[in-house]
């Protein structure tokens, strides 16, 4: 599935062929794709490290409101001890 990402100012200047992501691990990318140390450089984020989900967009102002990927029916898991 291709995700529409209107907040990305420049397309990535790297090629990524993909990997198999293990259960309970997540592939994450920074907004500044060409200068982010994110999953395209080799690391994944474990489910236990996730503490929430973005549901509100405030920048840029013309996107203010519920995040496009948010549903009021979305379940959010919060890691204990955080």
KAQUIUR-V312342 format. One record per residue. RES is the residue in one letter. PHI is phi in radians with two decimals (NA if undefined). PSI is psi as a letter, one per 30 degrees, with the letter a starting at -180 (* if undefined). OMEGA is omega in degrees with one decimal (none if undefined). Layout:
# KAQUIUR-V312342
RES|PHI|PSI|OMEGA  RES|PHI|PSI|OMEGA
This chain:
# KAQUIUR-V312342
X|NA|k|177.7  X|-1.65|k|-179.3  X|-1.63|k|175.0  X|-1.29|j|-177.4  X|-2.18|i|-176.7  X|-1.17|f|-179.3  X|-1.46|f|178.5  X|-1.41|j|-176.7  X|-1.39|e|-180.0  X|-2.33|k|175.1  X|-1.17|l|178.9  X|-0.99|k|177.8  X|-1.73|h|177.5  X|-2.40|l|174.9  X|-1.77|k|178.6  X|-2.27|k|-176.2  X|-1.61|f|176.3  X|1.75|l|178.3  X|-2.51|l|171.6  X|-1.53|k|-177.3  X|-1.67|k|-179.2  X|-1.13|l|176.2  X|-0.98|k|178.5  X|1.11|g|173.7  X|-2.17|l|-177.1  X|-2.26|k|176.1  X|-1.62|k|-177.2  X|-2.17|k|178.3  X|-2.24|k|175.8  X|-1.40|l|178.4  X|-1.12|e|179.8  X|-1.63|i|-169.2  X|-0.90|e|-175.6  X|-1.39|f|179.2  X|-2.28|g|-178.5  X|-1.86|k|171.4  X|-1.59|i|-173.7  X|-2.24|a|-173.5  X|-1.12|f|178.0  X|-1.18|f|177.3  X|-1.65|g|170.6  X|2.15|f|-179.2  X|-1.91|l|176.2  X|-2.11|l|178.3  X|-1.96|k|-179.7  X|-1.36|l|179.7  X|-0.98|e|-178.5  X|-1.15|f|179.9  X|-1.56|f|-179.4  X|-1.44|k|-178.3  X|-2.10|g|179.3  X|3.07|a|-179.8  X|-2.49|k|177.2  X|-1.15|k|178.1  X|-2.26|f|-179.2  X|-2.27|k|177.4  X|-1.94|k|179.6  X|-2.08|f|179.5  X|-2.50|k|-4.1  X|-1.22|l|-173.5  X|-0.93|e|-178.4  X|-1.25|f|174.5  X|-1.76|g|-176.0  X|-0.99|k|177.9  X|2.46|a|178.8  X|-1.09|k|176.6  X|-1.03|k|-175.5  X|-1.09|f|179.9  X|-1.63|g|-175.3  X|-1.65|k|173.1  X|-2.25|k|178.6  X|-1.12|f|179.3  X|-1.72|g|-179.6  X|-1.22|k|177.3  X|-1.68|k|179.2  X|-2.01|k|177.4  X|-1.77|k|178.9  X|-1.88|k|179.5  X|-1.17|k|179.5  X|-1.18|k|175.5  X|1.53|g|179.8  X|-1.85|*|none
